Amino acid sequence: MSSPAQARVDLDAVSGNVALLRERAAGAEVMAMIKAEAYGHGLVPVARAALAGGATWLGVAKVAEGLALRAAGVAGVPVLAGLSVPGEPYAEAVSVGVDLVVGDRWMLDELAAAAPRAGRPARVHLKADTGMTRGGTGPGGWAGLVDAVLAAEAAGVLEVVGVMSHFACADEPGHPSIVRQLAAFTEMAAHAEKAAGRRLVKHLANSAAALTLPEARFDVVRPGIAVYGLTPIPARGGFGLRPAMTLTADAALVKRVPAGAGVSYGHTYVTERETTLAVVPAGYGDGVPRHGSNLLEVFAAGRRRRIAGRVCMDQFVIDLGDDAMAAGDEVVLFGPGDRGEPTAQDWADALGTISYEIVTRIGGRVPRVYTGGPDV
């Protein structure tokens, strides 16, 4: 489908980022986190590119994402779905080999009922709440959860694969919670392994920890944003990662307007002199933040231009001054920065948010166009 706006995704960049992360993991395996449509980049193509780069696990948030990977033929690799609610199609997930997270007793009960229907034990990872205070069971209830899960394993309905947790502040090097969470995870994982009588796969590190905390890598690291070439710790630089997404749009209209012309809704931008404006066919319906009005920059006609006036649902305007441009010419909203265009991190910095939000909010009507990647 032809579209005036598109998100170009460099799958070779994804593979290269995973290879870099695998090297930095220094012996730990890499679980590439591809939740939320691979952070907006495209679930299945990114999964294959991540595997080509050396990932040996794939991680998603929702059960439906794990099922979509299996339905697309992504097989022979563990897929972990980390966030569930009662009543999801667990028997189907178990039957196609999607690993699931048990952080509470209700999930244990659901999987114990689903496994017989699936005809095989459910592969599970126990989630410890080590201080994120979000998902998982904390130290007070940990022994009880471990005992209950191991009883279900003895009954043949579960297979305990691993123990996991999640950092709250790994992107803030030196934060005191990091040491506390590491200590709690080490103790809780040791308890689970002793109770099970065997080693379990231990995983805790997100992108920031995988890159900066060797002591947190354990058996598997779970990078997310770094897979896409965006830094988890902007103050520490780019870590050699390459951004994979370039968002572009072709100008819809270019015209001269007089001084004093109010631009877009609310006339929050008024031309200071006679100038040339270009209409760019991408708006908040495509994921361009409305609160980027009069703030975000794009790259057009050889240099950066600030959005002029309010971002609309389908379009925004830029002021070109006296520079030449024509309808159909390309505008780069963000990319890797090779040509001087803004990066997703630049947009995030301007808006006071994180690059994760910038790339994941690019909407479904913006087609993903892929370059590079494995020949599969």
Residue pairs with C-beta under 8 A, 6 or more apart in sequence:
1 367
3 365
3 366
3 367
4 249
4 250
4 252
4 281
4 282
5 247
5 248
5 249
5 250
5 281
5 282
5 286
5 366
6 247
6 248
6 249
6 366
6 367
6 368
6 369
7 40
7 41
7 245
7 246
7 247
7 362
7 366
7 367
7 368
7 369
8 245
8 246
8 247
8 248
8 368
8 369
8 370
8 371
9 41
9 42
9 45
9 46
9 244
9 245
9 368
9 369
9 370
9 371
10 242
10 244
10 245
10 246
10 336
10 371
10 372
11 45
11 46
11 48
11 49
11 244
11 370
11 371
11 372
11 373
11 374
12 49
12 371
12 372
12 373
13 229
13 242
13 243
13 244
13 336
13 372
14 41
14 46
14 49
14 50
14 53
14 227
14 228
14 229
14 244
14 373
15 49
15 50
15 52
15 53
15 372
15 373
15 374
16 53
16 242
17 53
17 226
17 227
17 228
17 229
17 241
17 242
17 244
18 30
18 32
18 49
18 50
18 52
18 53
18 54
18 55
18 223
18 227
19 53
19 54
20 239
20 240
20 241
21 30
21 207
21 210
21 211
21 221
21 223
21 226
21 227
22 29
22 30
22 53
22 54
22 55
24 210
24 211
24 239
25 210
25 217
25 221
26 214
26 217
27 217
28 205
28 210
28 217
28 218
28 219
28 220
28 221
29 55
29 56
29 57
29 219
29 220
29 221
30 50
30 54
30 55
30 56
30 57
30 210
30 220
30 221
30 223
31 55
31 56
31 57
31 58
31 59
31 80
31 203
31 220
31 221
31 222
31 223
32 46
32 47
32 50
32 51
32 53
32 55
32 57
32 58
32 59
32 223
32 227
33 59
33 60
33 206
33 222
33 223
33 224
33 227
34 43
34 46
34 47
34 50
34 58
34 59
34 60
34 65
34 227
35 59
35 60
35 61
35 62
35 65
35 82
35 224
36 61
36 360
37 43
37 360
38 45
38 46
38 47
38 227
38 228
39 224
39 225
39 227
39 228
39 356
39 359
39 360
40 245
40 287
40 359
40 360
40 361
40 362
41 228
41 244
41 245
41 359
41 368
42 368
42 370
43 60
43 65
43 68
43 69
43 72
44 68
44 69
44 72
44 74
45 368
45 370
45 373
46 227
47 58
47 69
47 72
47 74
48 74
48 373
48 374
48 376
49 372
49 373
49 374
50 58
50 227
51 58
51 74
51 77
51 374
52 373
52 374
55 77
56 77
56 78
57 77
57 78
57 79
57 80
57 220
58 69
58 74
58 77
58 78
58 79
58 80
59 79
59 80
59 82
59 222
59 224
60 66
60 69
60 79
60 80
60 81
60 82
61 81
61 82
61 83
62 81
62 83
62 84
63 81
63 84
63 88
63 89
63 90
63 93
63 98
63 100
65 81
66 79
66 80
66 81
66 93
66 96
66 98
67 89
67 92
67 93
67 96
67 98
69 79
70 79
70 96
70 97
70 98
75 97
78 97
78 99
78 123
78 161
79 97
79 98
79 99
80 98
80 99
80 100
80 101
80 125
81 93
81 98
81 99
81 100
81 101
82 101
82 127
82 135
83 101
83 135
84 90
84 100
84 101
84 107
84 110
86 106
86 110
87 110
88 110
90 100
90 110
90 111
90 113
90 114
90 118
90 122
91 114
91 115
91 117
91 118
92 118
93 100
93 114
94 100
94 111
94 114
94 115
94 118
94 120
94 121
94 122
94 123
95 118
95 119
95 120
97 123
99 123
99 124
99 125
99 161
100 107
100 111
100 122
100 123
100 124
100 125
101 107
101 124
101 125
101 126
101 127
101 135
101 164
102 108
102 111
102 124
102 125
102 126
102 127
102 145
102 149
103 126
103 127
103 128
103 129
103 135
103 136
103 137
103 145
104 136
104 137
104 145
105 145
105 148
108 145
108 148
108 149
108 152
108 158
111 122
111 124
111 152
111 157
111 158
112 152
112 155
112 157
112 158
114 122
115 121
115 122
115 157
115 158
116 157
121 153
121 156
121 157
121 158
121 159
122 157
122 158
122 159
123 158
123 159
123 161
124 149
124 158
124 159
124 160
124 161
125 161
125 162
125 163
125 164
125 201
125 203
126 137
126 145
126 146
126 149
126 160
126 162
126 163
126 164
126 192
126 200
127 135
127 136
127 137
127 163
127 164
127 165
128 136
128 137
128 138
128 142
128 163
128 164
128 165
128 184
128 185
128 188
128 189
129 135
129 136
129 137
129 138
129 165
130 136
130 138
130 165
130 166
130 180
130 181
130 184
130 185
130 188
130 204
131 168
131 177
131 180
131 181
131 184
132 165
132 166
132 167
132 168
132 181
133 168
134 166
135 166
136 165
136 166
137 145
139 184
139 187
139 188
142 188
142 191
142 192
143 191
143 195
146 191
146 192
146 195
146 196
147 195
149 158
149 160
150 160
150 195
150 196
152 158
153 159
153 160
153 196
160 192
160 196
160 200
161 200
161 201
162 200
162 201
162 202
162 203
162 219
162 220
163 185
163 188
163 189
163 192
163 193
163 200
163 201
163 202
163 203
164 202
164 203
164 204
165 181
165 184
165 185
165 188
165 204
166 204
166 206
167 177
167 178
167 181
167 204
167 205
167 206
167 208
167 209
167 216
168 177
168 181
169 175
169 177
169 178
170 178
170 205
170 206
170 208
170 209
170 212
170 213
170 216
170 232
171 208
171 232
171 233
173 208
173 212
173 233
173 236
178 209
178 213
178 216
181 204
182 204
182 213
182 215
182 216
185 202
185 204
189 200
189 202
189 218
192 200
193 199
193 200
201 219
201 220
202 218
202 219
202 220
203 218
203 219
203 220
203 221
203 222
204 216
204 218
205 213
205 216
205 217
205 218
205 221
205 222
205 223
206 221
206 222
206 223
206 224
206 232
207 223
207 224
207 225
207 226
207 227
207 232
208 232
208 233
209 216
209 217
209 221
210 216
210 217
210 221
210 222
210 223
210 226
211 223
211 226
211 232
211 233
211 236
211 239
212 233
212 236
224 356
225 231
225 232
225 355
225 356
226 232
226 239
226 241
228 243
228 244
228 245
228 359
229 241
229 242
229 243
229 244
229 336
230 241
230 243
230 344
230 345
230 355
230 356
230 359
231 237
231 238
231 239
231 241
231 345
231 355
234 345
234 349
242 336
243 335
243 336
243 337
243 343
243 344
245 334
245 335
245 344
245 359
245 362
246 332
246 334
246 335
246 336
246 341
247 282
247 332
247 333
247 334
247 335
247 362
247 366
248 330
248 331
248 332
248 333
248 335
249 280
249 281
249 282
249 330
249 331
249 333
250 281
250 327
250 328
250 329
250 330
250 331
251 278
251 279
251 280
251 281
251 300
251 325
251 326
251 327
251 328
251 329
251 330
251 331
252 279
252 280
252 281
252 315
252 327
253 278
253 279
253 327
254 276
254 277
254 278
254 279
254 320
254 325
254 326
254 327
254 329
255 276
255 277
256 274
256 275
256 276
256 277
257 271
257 274
257 275
257 276
257 277
258 271
258 274
259 271
259 272
259 273
259 274
259 275
260 270
260 271
261 270
261 271
262 269
262 270
262 309
263 269
263 270
263 271
263 277
263 308
263 309
263 317
263 319
264 293
264 308
264 309
264 310
264 311
264 312
264 316
264 317
265 309
265 310
265 312
266 309
266 310
267 309
268 293
268 294
268 309
268 310
269 294
269 308
269 309
269 310
269 317
269 319
271 277
271 319
275 319
275 320
275 321
275 322
276 319
276 320
276 321
276 322
276 323
276 324
276 325
277 308
277 317
277 318
277 319
277 320
278 300
278 317
278 318
278 320
278 325
278 329
278 331
279 315
279 316
279 317
280 298
280 300
280 315
280 316
280 317
280 318
280 331
280 333
281 314
281 315
282 288
282 314
282 315
282 316
282 333
282 366
283 290
283 311
283 312
283 313
283 314
283 315
283 316
284 290
284 311
284 312
284 313
285 313
285 314
285 363
285 365
286 314
286 362
286 363
286 365
286 366
287 361
287 362
287 363
287 366
288 296
288 311
288 316
288 333
289 296
289 311
289 347
289 351
289 358
289 361
290 310
290 311
291 351
292 307
292 311
292 347
292 350
292 351
293 307
293 309
293 310
293 311
293 316
294 306
294 307
294 308
294 309
294 310
295 306
295 307
295 350
295 351
296 306
296 307
296 342
296 347
296 350
296 351
297 304
297 305
297 306
297 307
297 342
297 346
297 350
298 304
298 305
298 307
298 318
298 331
298 332
298 333
298 334
298 341
298 342
299 305
299 331
299 332
299 333
299 335
299 339
299 340
299 341
299 342
300 318
300 320
300 325
300 329
300 330
300 331
300 332
301 320
301 323
301 324
301 325
301 329
302 323
303 323
303 340
304 340
304 341
304 342
305 318
305 319
305 320
306 318
306 319
307 316
307 317
307 318
308 316
308 317
308 318
308 319
309 316
309 317
310 316
318 331
332 339
332 341
333 341
333 342
334 341
334 342
334 343
334 344
334 346
334 347
334 358
335 341
335 342
335 343
336 343
337 343
337 346
343 355
344 355
344 358
344 359
345 355
347 355
347 358
348 354
348 355
348 357
348 358
351 358
